[in-house]
Amino acid sequence: MARGPGVAEPSARPERQTFFIGMDPGITGAVALLDHRKHEVLIEDMPTVTMKISGRNRNRIVEPVLAAVLREWALTRDIFAVIEQVGAMPGQGVTSTFTFGMSFGICTGVLAGLNIPSETVRPQEWKKLVRVPRGKDASRAMAARLFPRQAALFARKRDDGRSDAVLLAIAAHKLHQQNKFVD
């Protein structure tokens, strides 16, 4: 059956927008959801709890809270996530390295459990892709410049996890546009 101009085929569905998540998986990290069409971002600090482990206070990610945040974001959106893949740093203790690895595993596991497609990207790769200038506070300054209405969220030095998550979400969008991780 012939159709006139502007008439969609019955089986044709409008393309849904993909939203992008950036995850800084550290204990002081964050997750960010980017709506690139509206140029808006939602940010959540990594949910943590302080626990007594071997007589010392240790912070740990609260998996069910992280899962609830991501589940809520994924309910009405198509999502693609990028997680920062960081390795052990010289001079970092065994406990710190283990804790970071555990946090990274929790983040990847929660995404997998929610069937959210994701990839890991090394810091050097996403910073080059997003063109983050060199310098200790560069990611905070860049995030504040890109999202001026939310600049207060990046004001303190300890807000670097938030800014990294936002910039990782931008990297996810760029990688998705380049079809780097699309089947």
C-alpha positions in Angstrom: 0.0 0.0 0.0 1.5 3.4 -1.0 1.7 6.1 1.6 1.9 9.8 1.1 4.8 12.0 2.3 5.0 12.4 6.1 2.9 9.3 6.8 4.8 6.8 8.9 4.7 3.1 8.3 2.5 1.3 10.9 5.5 -0.6 12.3 7.7 2.6 12.5 8.3 3.8 16.0 9.7 7.2 16.9 13.3 6.9 18.0 13.7 7.3 21.7 16.3 9.6 23.2 19.2 8.0 25.0 20.3 9.5 28.3 23.9 9.1 29.5 25.3 8.2 32.9 28.7 9.0 34.1 30.1 7.1 37.2 33.0 8.0 39.4 33.1 4.8 41.4 35.1 6.0 44.4 33.7 6.3 47.9 33.7 10.1 47.4 32.5 9.7 43.8 29.1 10.4 42.2 26.7 9.4 39.4 25.4 11.8 36.9 22.6 11.6 34.4 22.9 13.7 31.3 20.0 14.9 29.1 22.1 16.2 26.2 19.1 17.6 24.3 18.0 19.8 27.2 21.6 20.3 28.4 20.6 19.3 31.9 22.2 17.0 34.4 21.1 15.2 37.6 23.8 14.4 40.1 23.8 12.1 43.1 26.7 11.6 45.4 27.8 8.0 45.8 25.6 6.6 48.6 27.8 5.5 51.4 27.6 4.4 55.0 30.3 4.3 57.7 30.9 0.9 59.2 33.2 -0.4 61.9 35.6 -2.9 60.3 38.4 -4.4 62.3 37.9 -1.7 64.9 38.2 1.2 62.4 35.6 3.3 60.7 35.4 2.6 57.0 33.1 4.0 54.3 31.3 1.6 52.0 28.9 2.1 49.1 25.3 1.2 49.9 24.4 -1.0 46.9 20.5 -1.0 47.3 20.5 2.8 47.4 22.7 3.1 44.3 20.5 0.5 42.6 17.4 2.5 43.5 18.8 5.7 42.0 19.8 4.0 38.8 16.5 2.0 38.6 14.5 5.2 38.9 16.5 6.9 36.1 16.2 3.8 33.9 12.5 3.3 34.3 11.5 5.9 31.7 14.7 6.3 29.7 17.0 4.5 27.4 20.4 4.8 29.1 24.1 4.2 28.3 26.6 4.4 31.1 30.4 5.0 31.4 32.3 4.1 34.5 35.8 5.5 35.2 38.2 2.6 35.2 41.0 3.5 37.6 43.7 1.2 38.8 45.9 1.3 41.9 48.1 4.3 42.3 51.7 4.2 43.4 52.0 4.4 47.2 48.3 3.5 47.7 47.9 1.0 50.5 46.5 -2.5 50.1 43.3 -1.7 52.0 42.6 1.4 49.9 43.3 -0.5 46.7 40.9 -3.3 47.8 38.2 -0.8 48.8 38.4 1.0 45.5 38.3 -2.3 43.6 35.3 -3.3 45.6 33.5 0.0 44.8 34.2 -0.4 41.1 32.8 -3.9 41.2 29.7 -2.8 43.0 29.1 -0.1 40.4 29.6 -2.5 37.4 27.5 -5.1 39.1 24.6 -2.8 39.9 24.5 -1.6 36.2 24.6 -5.2 35.0 21.9 -6.2 37.4 19.7 -3.5 36.0 20.5 -4.3 32.4 22.0 -0.9 31.8 24.5 -1.1 29.0 27.9 0.2 30.1 31.5 0.5 29.3 34.6 1.4 31.3 36.9 4.2 30.2 40.3 5.1 31.6 40.7 8.6 33.0 43.3 9.5 30.3 40.8 8.5 27.5 37.7 10.3 28.7 39.6 13.5 29.7 41.1 13.6 26.3 37.7 13.0 24.6 36.0 15.7 26.7 39.1 18.0 26.5 39.5 18.5 30.2 42.4 21.0 30.7 45.3 20.0 32.9 45.3 21.0 36.5 44.0 19.8 39.8 40.7 21.7 39.7 40.2 21.6 36.0 37.3 19.1 36.0 35.4 21.2 38.6 35.9 24.4 36.7 34.9 22.8 33.4 31.7 21.3 34.9 30.8 24.6 36.5 31.3 26.4 33.2 29.2 23.8 31.2 26.4 23.8 33.8 26.4 27.3 35.3 23.0 26.9 37.0 24.5 24.0 39.0 28.0 25.5 39.5 27.5 25.5 43.3 27.6 21.7 43.2 31.2 21.8 42.0 32.5 24.6 44.3 34.4 22.6 46.9 37.6 20.6 46.3 35.8 17.5 47.5 33.2 17.9 44.7 35.6 16.5 42.2 33.7 13.2 42.2 30.6 15.2 41.0 32.4 17.0 38.3 34.1 13.8 37.1 30.7 12.0 36.9 29.2 14.9 34.9 32.2 14.9 32.5 32.0 11.1 32.2 28.4 11.4 31.2 29.5 13.8 28.5 32.1 11.3 27.4 29.4 8.6 27.3 27.4 10.8 24.9 30.4 11.4 22.7 31.4 7.7 22.6 27.8 6.8 21.8 27.7 9.4 18.9 30.9 7.8 17.6 29.3 4.4 17.8 32.3 3.2 19.8 30.2 0.9 22.0 27.0 0.3 20.0 26.4 -3.3 18.7 
